[in-house]
Amino acid sequence: MRRFFALAILVCGSLRADTTLVLPFFNHSSSANLDWIGESIAETVKDALSSEGLLVLDRADRLEAYRRLSLRPGAEVTSASVMKIGESLDASNVIYGFYELLPADNTNPKSKGTLRITARILDLKHTRQSRTFGELGALDDLAALEVHLGWRALEMLNPKTGVSEQEFLKARPPVRIDAVESYVRGLLATSPEQRHRLFTQAARLDEHYSQPCFELGKIYWEKKDFKVGAGWLERVARTDPHYHEAQFFLALSRYSNGDFAGAEQAFQLVAGAVPLNEVFNDLGAAQARRNNTEAAVASFKKALEGDSADPDYHFNLAYTLWRAGQFEPAVQSFRDVVSRNPNDTEATTLLGRALKQDGPRPGDPKTDNRERLKTNYEEAAFRQLQAELTKGHD
């Protein structure tokens, strides 16, 4: 897929799809304990725009820009710095703003105060600012205020959005403010232990809160605790911008747990929406484990169509053909592996056996379950390329 990306970008030339950057909102309240709200607004607006198909730069990109410009994350920056941050990331638009906490209404002793959020969109392509827009409501309704702010930003950036405001809001039910705070503090935490504790707390405080479930799923995947990780990843909502990534790692977790039917189902879902070579490769591996040779061969060939230089795709195709007793095509594919990686001793050994028409022996640990999986997932790059290609045909 990376090879295809490079080729397509050369074809596109200087065309760049519009991307949006959302900065943390600045804290204009008198309490530093509310600093986390600025990050929360940014994350919610980013997720809202991304889930509706807009290209939005992620938090890691933004932090890298701050590092390059020697800016402290979370600190209020000038309009000139906002522009520099956006330009450093080739963003077309930057959403930024501030929030303030107004005094609680004396008639409501339970009120934590009223939150006022003020936002603007800086159009870097035309060097102009939008009018200010914002939200006003109870602090406890923070999640709902953020989602509605996301809707208003979406309307301004993409007036022809195919979703109605009612549908948009219904798909994103409000989340408890204490759950939101735990999640955002987890994002800001510096130690893995803190992140894990705060994400778990967020997910337990609101069982329908999708974002911490994704983070926990990835944490357990990295720990190779595939059973627990799968449980968290299954809870990621379809409206979550990480939904397809969650399904990809859910599929890998199921595969590692020996649930090849469940893995195939999840890989197929991802392949239908994000047809990455890596996804087709792993789909083929799951199908091969289910002894569905025809489907596996077709999936491996799709992976090769996108990147014929990857020796692992050739190996998986060759290995599946060899196991099925199709020695002649297996020989050619094993040769394709060795020509690309002469140090691949496993492919060299199996090439020799394929030449002798010496098939697999049941229970042989050296030749059983040798499919090679890919664990990299590049949806953001795929979406960027897709948008650039679309723009090139406009």
RADAQUI-V12099 format. One record per pair of residues at least 24 apart in sequence whose C-alpha atoms are under 6 Angstrom apart, sorted by the first residue. I is the first residue (numbers start at 1). J is the second residue. Records with the same first field share a line. If there is no record, write none. Layout:
BEGIN
I = J  J
END
This chain:
BEGIN
1 = 277  306  307
16 = 388
17 = 387  388
18 = 92
19 = 55  56  91  92
20 = 56  91  92  93  94
21 = 56  57  94
22 = 94  95
23 = 96
25 = 96  97  98
26 = 76  98
27 = 98  99
28 = 99  100
29 = 100  101
40 = 184
41 = 146
45 = 150
47 = 241
48 = 150
50 = 241
51 = 241
92 = 124  125
93 = 122  123  124
94 = 121  122
95 = 120  121
96 = 120
113 = 139
114 = 138  139
115 = 139
140 = 177
143 = 174  175
144 = 174
179 = 205
210 = 236  237
226 = 253
244 = 270
260 = 286
277 = 303  306
278 = 374
282 = 373
285 = 371
311 = 337
316 = 371
323 = 360
327 = 354  357
END
